[in-house]
């Protein structure tokens, strides 16, 4: 598996050059069967020159005729400030009704519309993409601070890329929102956010055919501080070569639902992430043939300072086939999962390995087949403060503790329990 290395430096891309196509004049109107004369090109040119001289139009900007002026149409009913609009094989970028670009490239149109938003803004402005098109896996849509992206069509990513390229990319920024995104193809990352605060991903749908990770949010540009205040309302990821959604170095994560189908790694992977609330993780065939899981905590996820207060709370983990259902490893913890529904996983339905303060199935759950393992690696302190309760074990499922856990509570578990 070719999993992208998120710690490598970013690929440097040349600035996009906007190739502007002159707008055409409106069709001649007819009155009483007689044609009015067309506007003479030199008069139109003179008028544009006058506007430039008055500072009302920036040099190089193309004014779209009335038939082409289009601020874009929001598919969520929101106010639009810029737009990339597909018109047959032509893409046009707008700032309000001012056309900034006309050409054949969707990516150039999108990035031009984003670049046309107010410089130095301190509140979000929205760019809408009306249309569907293709971009290379070795390129990216880049979102600066105070930007919302809303894509009303489908963006298809082709080919292969390397480094931190992504369908949608952001770094060292704040107050960014992806309100809607449908992505297909083979991106290195579908969405990549590094050292971004106040990020919201609303309606994310990625139906991929390989590539790397669906969504990656981390702090690896500056590990001295967490990325903060991240919200994912809904993310559907299928067919990714690696994880569906992954975080690393995040403080303050709110997730509604992560749905993973046939992904190469975990459905939701939380690395060194604290203060997280997750509604539902729903995974089918996540990490088949691997040690990954529908939900995985690793690299001191849930560790606040030197302790593990309950700070990662999950409503439901639903997993079938694939690798594991739940995997907590490498000094992680502070975890409470209310309900589990796990069946037919190819590896352990649950593995707790060197984890601390974990409560599983506080509201109930079922596990069908396999061992719920409490294990440990020698390089870390063993498990402690673990509660397993309200579980129905079927089809040979059992709890196996080896080595011993410090302060293990098992109650209301129907099925075999093998103690150390």
C-alpha positions in Angstrom: 0.0 0.0 0.0 1.3 3.4 -0.9 0.3 5.5 2.1 1.3 9.2 1.9 3.9 10.5 4.3 2.3 13.5 6.0 5.5 14.7 7.5 7.2 15.4 4.2 7.5 19.0 3.1 4.8 20.5 0.8 5.3 20.4 -2.9 5.8 23.9 -4.3 3.5 24.8 -7.2 3.9 27.7 -9.6 1.4 30.4 -9.3 -1.6 29.9 -11.6 -1.7 32.3 -14.6 -5.1 33.5 -15.6 -5.6 33.3 -19.3 -8.4 35.8 -19.9 -10.7 35.5 -22.9 -12.3 38.7 -24.1 -16.0 38.8 -23.6 -18.3 39.1 -26.6 -21.0 41.7 -27.1 -24.7 41.0 -26.7 -26.8 40.0 -29.7 -28.4 42.8 -31.6 -31.9 43.5 -30.5 -34.7 43.9 -33.0 -37.5 46.5 -32.9 -40.4 46.8 -35.4 -38.6 44.4 -37.7 -35.5 46.6 -38.0 -32.1 45.7 -36.5 -30.3 48.0 -34.2 -26.6 48.4 -35.0 -24.2 46.4 -32.9 -22.0 48.2 -30.4 -18.8 49.1 -32.1 -15.7 47.3 -30.6 -13.8 50.6 -30.4 -16.6 52.2 -28.4 -16.6 49.2 -26.0 -12.9 49.4 -25.7 -12.9 53.1 -25.0 -15.6 52.6 -22.3 -13.5 50.0 -20.6 -10.4 52.2 -20.8 -12.4 55.0 -19.1 -13.5 52.7 -16.3 -10.0 51.6 -15.7 -8.8 55.2 -15.6 -11.4 56.0 -13.0 -10.3 53.1 -10.8 -13.6 51.4 -11.2 -12.2 48.3 -12.9 -8.8 46.8 -12.3 -6.6 46.5 -15.4 -6.8 43.0 -17.0 -10.3 42.2 -15.6 -12.8 41.1 -18.2 -16.3 42.5 -17.9 -18.9 39.8 -18.7 -21.8 40.8 -20.9 -25.2 40.6 -19.2 -25.9 37.1 -20.6 -22.7 35.8 -18.9 -22.7 37.7 -15.6 -23.2 35.1 -12.9 -22.4 35.1 -9.2 -23.0 31.3 -9.1 -25.9 29.5 -7.5 -25.6 28.2 -4.0 -26.8 24.6 -3.5 -27.2 25.2 0.3 -29.1 28.5 0.0 -26.2 30.7 1.2 -24.8 34.0 0.0 -22.2 33.7 -2.7 -19.2 36.0 -3.1 -17.3 34.3 -5.8 -18.0 31.4 -8.2 -16.5 29.0 -10.7 -19.2 28.2 -13.2 -19.2 25.6 -15.9 -20.6 26.6 -19.3 -20.3 23.6 -21.6 -16.5 23.0 -22.0 -15.8 26.5 -20.7 -15.2 27.4 -17.1 -15.6 31.0 -15.9 -14.5 32.5 -12.6 -16.5 35.4 -11.1 -16.1 37.9 -8.3 -19.7 39.0 -7.9 -20.7 39.7 -11.5 -17.2 40.5 -12.6 -15.6 37.8 -14.7 -12.0 37.0 -13.7 -11.3 34.0 -15.9 -12.7 32.2 -18.9 -11.0 29.0 -20.2 -11.1 25.2 -20.2 -9.6 24.4 -16.8 -11.9 23.8 -13.7 -9.0 24.1 -11.2 -7.8 27.4 -12.5 -11.4 28.8 -12.4 -11.8 27.6 -8.8 -8.5 29.0 -7.5 -9.1 32.2 -9.4 -12.5 32.7 -7.8 -11.0 32.0 -4.4 -8.1 34.5 -5.1 -10.7 37.1 -6.1 -12.3 37.3 -2.6 -11.5 40.3 -0.4 -7.9 40.5 0.6 -7.4 40.8 4.4 -11.0 39.8 5.2 -11.8 38.9 8.8 -15.1 37.0 8.1 -15.8 34.1 5.8 -16.6 34.6 2.2 -18.0 31.9 0.0 -17.0 30.5 -3.3 -19.4 28.2 -5.0 -18.5 25.7 -7.8 -21.4 25.2 -10.2 -20.4 22.2 -12.4 -18.3 19.0 -12.5 -14.8 18.6 -13.7 -11.4 17.0 -13.4 -8.2 17.9 -11.7 -4.8 16.1 -11.4 -3.8 14.3 -8.2 -0.6 16.3 -8.2 -2.5 19.7 -7.9 -4.8 21.2 -5.3 -7.5 23.7 -4.5 -6.0 25.9 -1.8 -8.2 27.6 0.8 -6.9 30.6 2.8 -8.3 31.9 6.0 -11.9 33.0 6.2 -13.0 31.1 3.2 -16.0 28.7 2.5 -16.0 26.3 -0.4 -19.2 24.9 -1.7 -19.1 22.5 -4.6 -22.4 21.7 -6.2 -21.1 19.2 -8.7 -18.5 16.4 -8.5 -14.7 16.9 -8.6 -12.8 13.9 -10.1 -9.1 13.5 -9.3 -7.0 11.6 -11.9 -3.5 10.2 -12.0 -1.1 10.0 -9.0 0.7 12.6 -6.8 3.1 12.8 -4.0 3.6 14.9 -0.9 0.9 17.0 0.7 -1.2 17.6 -2.4 -5.0 17.2 -2.0 -8.2 17.8 -3.7 -8.8 20.6 -1.1 -5.7 21.9 0.8 -5.2 24.4 3.6 -2.3 25.2 5.9 -1.6 27.6 8.7 -5.0 29.2 8.4 -8.1 29.8 10.4 -11.9 29.9 10.0 -12.3 27.7 6.9 -15.4 25.8 5.9 -16.0 23.1 3.3 -19.8 23.3 3.1 -20.3 20.6 0.5 -17.8 18.4 -1.5 -18.3 15.4 -3.7 -15.0 13.9 -4.7 -14.1 10.9 -6.8 -10.9 9.4 -8.2 -7.4 8.9 -6.7 -6.3 11.8 -4.6 -3.2 11.6 -2.3 -5.6 13.3 0.2 -9.2 14.2 -0.5 -8.9 17.0 2.1 -5.7 18.0 3.8 -5.6 20.5 6.7 -2.4 21.3 8.5 -2.2 23.6 11.5 -5.7 25.0 10.8 -8.0 26.3 13.5 -11.8 26.7 13.4 -12.3 24.3 10.6 -15.7 22.9 9.6 -16.4 20.1 7.2 -20.1 19.8 6.6 -21.3 17.5 3.8 -18.3 15.4 2.6 -18.8 12.6 0.1 -15.7 10.8 -1.2 -16.2 7.8 -3.5 -12.7 7.0 -4.3 -10.9 4.4 -6.4 -7.6 4.3 -4.5 -5.1 7.0 -3.6 -4.3 7.7 0.0 -6.4 9.2 2.8 -9.9 10.7 2.6 -9.5 13.4 5.2 -6.3 14.2 7.1 -6.2 17.0 9.8 -2.9 17.5 11.7 -0.5 19.9 13.4 2.7 18.7 11.8 3.7 22.1 10.5 4.1 23.2 14.1 3.8 20.5 16.7 4.3 22.9 19.6 0.6 23.5 19.5 -2.6 21.6 18.6 -4.8 22.3 15.7 -8.0 23.5 17.5 -11.7 23.6 17.1 -12.4 21.1 14.3 -16.0 20.1 13.3 -16.9 17.3 10.9 -20.7 17.1 10.5 -20.8 14.2 8.0 -18.1 12.4 6.1 -18.7 9.4 3.8 -15.5 7.8 2.4 -15.3 4.7 0.3 -12.5 3.1 -1.7 -9.6 5.1 -0.2 -6.2 3.3 -0.2 -5.7 4.2 3.5 -7.8 5.8 6.2 -11.2 7.4 5.8 -10.7 10.2 8.3 -7.5 10.8 10.3 -6.5 13.4 12.9 -3.1 13.9 14.5 -2.5 16.7 17.1 -6.0 18.0 17.4 -7.6 19.6 20.5 -11.3 20.0 20.2 -12.9 17.7 17.7 -16.6 17.3 17.1 -17.8 14.7 14.7 -21.4 13.8 13.7 -21.0 10.7 11.5 -18.1 9.1 9.8 -19.2 6.4 7.3 -16.4 4.2 5.8 -16.9 1.6 3.1 -14.0 -0.6 1.8 -11.2 1.7 3.0 -7.7 0.4 3.2 -7.1 1.6 6.8 -9.2 2.8 9.7 -12.6 4.4 9.3 -11.8 7.1 11.9 -8.3 7.3 13.3 -7.5 9.6 16.2 -3.8 10.2 16.9 -2.7 12.5 19.7 -6.2 14.0 19.7 -7.9 15.2 22.8 -11.3 16.6 23.8 -13.3 14.8 21.1 -17.0 14.0 20.7 -18.0 11.6 18.0 -21.6 10.6 17.2 -21.3 7.5 15.0 -18.6 5.6 13.3 -20.1 3.2 10.8 -17.6 1.0 8.9 -17.9 -1.9 6.6 -14.7 -3.6 5.5 -12.4 -1.0 6.9 -8.7 -2.1 7.0 -9.3 -5.7 5.7 -6.2 -7.8 6.3 -4.6 -5.2 8.5 -4.5 -4.3 12.2 -6.5 -1.1 11.6 -10.0 -0.7 12.9 -13.3 1.0 12.3 -12.3 3.3 15.2 -8.6 3.5 16.3 -7.0 5.6 19.0 -3.2 5.8 18.9 -0.1 7.8 19.9 -1.4 9.1 23.2 -4.9 10.1 22.0 -6.9 11.1 25.0 -3.8 12.0 27.1 -4.3 15.4 28.7 -1.0 16.5 30.3 0.1 13.3 32.0 -3.4 11.9 32.8 -6.3 10.4 31.0 -9.6 12.0 32.1 -12.6 10.9 30.0 -12.4 13.4 27.1 -13.0 11.3 24.0 -16.7 10.3 23.9 -18.2 8.2 21.2 -21.9 7.4 20.7 -21.9 4.3 18.5 -19.3 2.2 16.8 -20.8 -0.1 14.1 -18.3 -2.4 12.3 -18.6 -5.4 10.1 -15.9 -7.4 8.2 -12.6 -5.7 7.5 -9.9 -5.5 10.2 -10.7 -4.7 13.8 -13.8 -3.0 15.2 -12.1 -0.9 18.0 -8.4 -0.6 18.6 -6.9 1.5 21.4 -3.1 1.4 21.4 0.2 3.2 22.4 -0.7 4.9 25.6 -4.1 6.2 24.5 -7.3 6.3 26.5 -9.7 8.7 28.2 -12.3 6.9 26.1 -16.0 6.2 26.6 -18.0 4.4 23.9 -21.7 4.2 24.6 -22.8 1.5 22.2 -21.0 -1.1 20.0 -22.3 -3.3 17.2 -19.5 -5.4 15.8 -19.7 -8.6 13.7 -17.5 -10.7 11.4 -14.3 -8.6 11.6 -11.3 -10.4 10.2 -9.2 -9.5 13.3 -10.1 -8.8 16.9 -13.5 -7.1 17.2 -11.9 -5.1 20.1 -8.2 -4.8 21.1 -7.1 -2.6 24.1 -3.3 -2.5 24.2 -1.5 -0.2 26.7 -4.6 1.9 27.2 -5.9 3.7 30.2 -9.4 4.7 31.4 -11.6 3.1 28.8 -15.3 2.3 29.2 -16.9 0.1 26.6 -20.6 -0.3 25.9 -21.9 1.8 28.7 -25.3 1.8 27.0 -25.1 -1.8 25.7 -23.8 -3.6 22.6 -23.3 -6.8 20.7 -20.1 -8.5 19.5 -20.3 -11.5 17.2 -17.2 -13.7 16.7 -13.5 -13.2 17.8 -11.7 -12.2 21.0 -12.1 -9.0 22.8 -8.5 -8.8 23.8 -6.8 -6.9 26.7 -3.2 -7.0 25.8 0.1 -5.1 26.2 3.4 -4.3 24.7 6.4 -4.4 26.9 7.6 -0.9 26.0 4.6 0.8 27.6 2.8 0.5 31.0 0.0 -2.1 30.8 -3.7 -1.5 30.6 -5.4 0.1 33.6 -8.9 1.4 34.6 -10.9 -0.6 32.0 -14.6 -1.2 32.2 -16.4 -3.7 29.9 -20.1 -3.9 30.5 -23.6 -4.5 29.0 -22.2 -6.7 26.2 -23.8 -9.7 24.5 -21.1 -12.0 23.0 -22.2 -14.4 20.3 -20.8 -16.8 17.7 -17.8 -17.7 19.7 -16.9 -14.2 20.9 -15.2 -14.0 24.3 -13.2 -11.6 26.5 -9.5 -12.6 26.9 -7.2 -10.7 29.4 -3.5 -11.3 29.0 -1.5 -9.9 30.7 -3.3 -8.7 33.7 -5.1 -5.3 33.6 -4.8 -3.0 36.6 -8.3 -2.2 37.9 -10.4 -4.1 35.4 -14.2 -4.1 35.8 -16.4 -6.6 33.9 -20.1 -6.6 34.5 -23.3 -7.6 32.7 -21.3 -9.4 30.0 -23.0 -12.5 28.6 -20.4 -14.8 27.1 -17.1 -16.4 28.0 -14.5 -14.3 29.9 -10.9 -15.6 30.2 -9.0 -13.8 33.0 -5.2 -13.6 33.3 
